[in-house]
Amino acid sequence: MYPADEELISSYVESGDEQAFRMLVERHQERVFGYLMGMVKDRTVANDLFQETYVRVIRALSDERGSYSHQGRWINWVMRIARNAALDYLRSRKKWTDVSSDDEEGVDFWDRLPDESRSADDELSLSEDVECMKECIDKLSPEQREVLLLRHESDLTFREIAELTNCSINTALGRMRYALLNLRQMMLEARAGDNGSLPVNVSHNQ
Amino acid sequence: MDKRLQILESLYESKEPQAEITSGDPAVDLEARVLTDVKSLLDRTPAVRPDPSVIDSITNLAANEWRRERAPLRPVRHARIYALRMVAAASVLFAVVAVGLWQFGIGTTADVSESDDLVASEAAEFTEQLGKATESEVRRFGSNAGAGILADKDNAFAVAPASAQQDSIPSWSDPAELVLARKRVQAMLQNSRSLDWDQSMIPLEMMPSGSTTRGLQQTSATPPRQ
């Protein structure tokens, strides 16, 4: 029998079943950690943020006033906490600038940042394509990259992404579309010598 | 919604695997193929996991936090519940006792005291009237008949002649006289057949006198005692 998230939460909150909580953490570890890893591009920092996320979760569960109340939406709640933890970290490092939701175009934010993703990528020992893709993902604008991570790593729906990032579904879909197109464009540019010209002429700057 | 966004949404959130997406617009179809290719590449990206030690530390932290936050709350909560139960039980007990006293205790006491007051007032009134009547009757008998005997079945009171009657009038400050007068009243009450609370007093001269033991007797029929 595969216990639901709510059953595991109840087991921990009501009877202190730590194994239930461990099962809950392990069940969603890839979704949470994948998002954090994509956001900070550093495995050590991602581990710290992963732990920080669950520290906040545990404290929120212990606090009667702020306890978990989103029945059936555990992962959404955890992802919101993980996102806040990641944004807090990025702001503390002054690597995150608040960009208007409507400001989809302009200078790539990550062009202004030092590239610290090499060590994380090396640790992962990914294939060349995946390595290239991750490098390209890191060059996406923060909004596009976040939507891409939330959709691919955290497996949230676009409606959930819209709620989490306080935007409309169309905005979330638009960001995702431009993220994919820009990713494709950057990958083709990186392999320009191998693949030749671009297969499609689309706008990449939004 | 824009056709391109619809393609993207169906690409990601359609529950059934889709064949090649076609919209009739070559540019849109071309973009759909590009999006599908990139998505396929992203889907092949291996998932990343945190270090196992992080999971262990989170689990330990969760256990410690639960023990620290929840365990101390339990005795307090239980003590609070116990206190509330005790207060509730005491309240119920007090209510039961209060209702019981009100139904049986206080009401009966009030009735008794009320009836006692009524009886006492009636008795006082009766005694006063009876005392006046007795005194007046005695004086009248003393002045008219000169002497008389008030006989009783058990007790007999001799009415002295007029000269002696004045002396025999009890002095109410004398306890012995008071006792004697009380006995006389009691004897008169016992010999009065139908003297009830609700009836007016019957003058002595109206009482039957045929008996030798009841009521007034003719002085001529009974010689005065010496």
Contacts between the chains, C-beta under 8 A, distances in Angstrom:
chain1	res1	chain2	res2	distance
A	12	B	62	6.8
A	12	B	66	6.9
A	16	B	63	6.9
A	16	B	66	4.1
A	16	B	67	6.7
A	16	B	70	6.5
A	18	B	59	5.4
A	18	B	60	7.8
A	18	B	62	5.5
A	18	B	63	3.9
A	18	B	66	7.3
A	19	B	59	7.7
A	21	B	58	8.0
A	21	B	59	6.5
A	21	B	62	4.5
A	21	B	63	7.9
A	22	B	55	6.7
A	22	B	58	7.7
A	22	B	59	4.3
A	22	B	62	7.7
A	25	B	55	5.9
A	25	B	58	5.7
A	25	B	59	7.1
A	26	B	55	6.3
A	29	B	49	5.4
A	29	B	50	5.8
A	29	B	55	6.9
A	30	B	47	4.1
A	30	B	48	6.8
A	30	B	49	5.7
A	33	B	48	5.9
A	33	B	49	5.9
A	33	B	50	4.6
A	34	B	47	6.0
A	34	B	48	5.4
A	37	B	48	5.1
A	43	B	48	8.0
A	46	B	50	7.1
A	47	B	50	5.3
A	47	B	51	5.5
A	47	B	54	5.0
A	50	B	50	4.6
A	50	B	54	5.8
A	50	B	58	8.0
A	51	B	50	7.9
A	51	B	54	5.3
A	51	B	57	6.3
A	51	B	58	5.9
A	54	B	58	4.6
A	54	B	61	7.5
A	54	B	62	7.5
A	55	B	58	7.8
A	55	B	61	6.5
A	58	B	58	7.9
A	58	B	61	6.3
A	58	B	62	5.2
A	58	B	65	4.9
A	59	B	65	7.1
A	62	B	65	5.7
A	62	B	66	7.1
A	62	B	69	4.2
A	62	B	70	7.2
A	124	B	46	7.5
A	124	B	48	6.2
A	126	B	45	7.5
A	126	B	46	6.8
A	129	B	41	6.6
A	130	B	41	7.9
A	130	B	44	7.2
A	130	B	45	5.3
A	130	B	46	7.2
A	133	B	41	6.1
A	133	B	42	7.0
A	133	B	45	6.8
A	134	B	45	7.7
A	148	B	42	7.6
A	151	B	12	6.5
A	152	B	42	5.1
A	152	B	43	7.4
A	152	B	45	7.3
A	153	B	47	7.8
A	157	B	13	6.1
A	158	B	9	6.6
A	158	B	12	7.1
A	158	B	13	6.7
A	170	B	1	6.5
A	170	B	2	7.7
A	170	B	5	6.3
A	173	B	1	7.8
A	173	B	5	4.4
A	173	B	8	5.5
A	173	B	9	6.0
A	174	B	5	6.6
A	176	B	8	6.1
A	176	B	12	7.6
A	177	B	4	6.3
A	177	B	5	6.6
A	177	B	8	5.1
A	177	B	35	7.1
A	180	B	8	7.8
A	180	B	34	7.5
A	180	B	35	5.1
A	180	B	38	4.5
A	180	B	39	6.8
A	181	B	31	7.4
A	181	B	34	6.8
A	181	B	35	7.4
A	181	B	38	7.9
A	183	B	38	5.6
A	184	B	34	5.5
A	184	B	37	7.2
A	184	B	38	4.9
A	199	B	30	7.9
A	199	B	34	6.9
A	200	B	30	5.2
A	200	B	31	6.5
A	200	B	34	5.1
A	202	B	31	6.0
A	202	B	34	7.2
